[in-house]
Amino acid sequence: MASFKVFQDWLPLSIGIHKVIEERLPTLGAKNLRNALKVHTSSTRYLKVLAHAETRFDLDGNPAGEVTAEERQRALDTLRDRFRKAAERKKTEQEAKQRAESLQRLAQKFNTR
């Protein structure tokens, strides 16, 4: 699928593109196609493009529909939520690291005999 322009350039995919892919790559299989499209369309890079796009594209990179304001907003919301969760994880990890370092310093202080 990477040989198609729309995937190379991370362009917003046209609605129903899975049917066209199935026709062009019949040996791919429905499950593999579903998984590949899910990975691609849920990627941060794709969502960033989708959040600011107005046009969808077919496999060859030709315009094939529009991205609605609701779809753009959903992409933005997903990105915000993803970045918020990543920041929370990073903060939690940093706090845990600081606690561990404090405990280690305290243990060293009391283990010196």
C-alpha positions as CSV (number, residue, x, y, z in Angstrom):
1,M,0.0,0.0,0.0
2,A,3.0,2.3,0.5
3,S,3.3,2.5,-3.3
4,F,0.2,4.6,-3.5
5,K,0.7,8.4,-3.5
6,V,-2.1,8.9,-0.9
7,F,-0.2,6.8,1.6
8,Q,3.3,8.2,0.7
9,D,2.1,11.8,1.3
10,W,-0.2,11.0,4.3
11,L,-3.2,12.6,2.5
12,P,-6.7,12.2,3.9
13,L,-8.2,9.1,2.4
14,S,-11.4,9.1,0.4
15,I,-14.4,7.5,1.9
16,G,-14.7,3.8,0.8
17,I,-11.0,3.6,-0.2
18,H,-10.9,0.1,1.2
19,K,-13.1,-1.1,-1.7
20,V,-10.6,0.3,-4.3
21,I,-7.7,-1.2,-2.4
22,E,-9.4,-4.6,-2.3
23,E,-9.8,-4.4,-6.1
24,R,-6.2,-3.4,-6.8
25,L,-4.6,-5.7,-4.2
26,P,-7.0,-8.8,-3.9
27,T,-4.3,-10.9,-2.2
28,L,-4.0,-8.5,0.7
29,G,-7.0,-9.9,2.5
30,A,-9.7,-8.0,4.4
31,K,-8.3,-8.5,7.8
32,N,-4.8,-7.3,6.8
33,L,-6.3,-4.3,5.0
34,R,-8.5,-3.4,8.0
35,N,-5.5,-3.5,10.3
36,A,-3.3,-1.5,7.9
37,L,-5.9,1.2,7.5
38,K,-6.5,1.4,11.2
39,V,-2.8,1.8,11.9
40,H,-2.4,4.4,9.2
41,T,-5.5,6.5,10.0
42,S,-4.9,6.5,13.7
43,S,-1.3,7.6,13.4
44,T,-0.4,11.0,14.8
45,R,1.0,12.1,11.4
46,Y,-2.3,11.3,9.6
47,L,-4.4,12.9,12.2
48,K,-2.3,16.1,12.0
49,V,-2.8,16.3,8.3
50,L,-6.5,15.5,8.6
51,A,-7.1,18.2,11.3
52,H,-6.1,20.9,8.8
53,A,-7.3,19.4,5.5
54,E,-10.3,20.2,3.4
55,T,-10.0,17.6,0.7
56,R,-9.9,13.8,0.6
57,F,-7.9,11.9,-2.0
58,D,-8.1,8.6,-3.9
59,L,-5.3,6.1,-4.2
60,D,-3.6,8.0,-7.0
61,G,-3.7,11.4,-5.2
62,N,-6.6,12.9,-7.0
63,P,-9.2,14.9,-5.0
64,A,-12.1,12.7,-4.0
65,G,-14.4,14.4,-1.5
66,E,-14.1,16.8,1.4
67,V,-13.1,16.6,5.0
68,T,-15.9,18.0,7.1
69,A,-15.5,20.4,9.9
70,E,-16.7,17.7,12.3
71,E,-14.0,15.3,11.0
72,R,-11.3,17.9,11.4
73,Q,-12.5,18.7,14.9
74,R,-12.5,15.0,15.8
75,A,-8.9,14.7,14.6
76,L,-7.9,17.7,16.7
77,D,-9.7,16.3,19.8
78,T,-8.0,12.9,19.3
79,L,-4.6,14.6,19.0
80,R,-5.2,16.8,22.1
81,D,-6.3,13.8,24.1
82,R,-3.3,11.8,22.9
83,F,-0.8,14.6,23.8
84,R,-2.5,15.2,27.2
85,K,-2.2,11.5,28.1
86,A,1.4,11.4,27.0
87,A,2.2,14.5,29.2
88,E,0.5,12.9,32.1
89,R,2.4,9.7,31.7
90,K,5.7,11.6,31.4
91,K,4.8,13.6,34.6
92,T,4.0,10.4,36.5
93,E,7.2,8.7,35.4
94,Q,9.2,11.7,36.4
95,E,7.6,11.8,39.8
96,A,8.2,8.1,40.3
97,K,11.8,8.6,39.3
98,Q,12.2,11.4,41.8
99,R,10.6,9.4,44.6
100,A,13.0,6.5,43.9
101,E,16.0,8.8,43.9
102,S,14.9,10.3,47.2
103,L,14.4,6.9,48.7
104,Q,17.8,5.8,47.5
105,R,19.5,8.9,49.0
106,L,17.6,8.3,52.3
107,A,18.7,4.6,52.3
108,Q,22.3,5.6,51.7
109,K,22.2,8.1,54.5
110,F,21.0,5.5,57.0
111,N,23.1,2.7,55.7
112,T,26.4,4.4,56.4
113,R,27.8,2.8,59.6
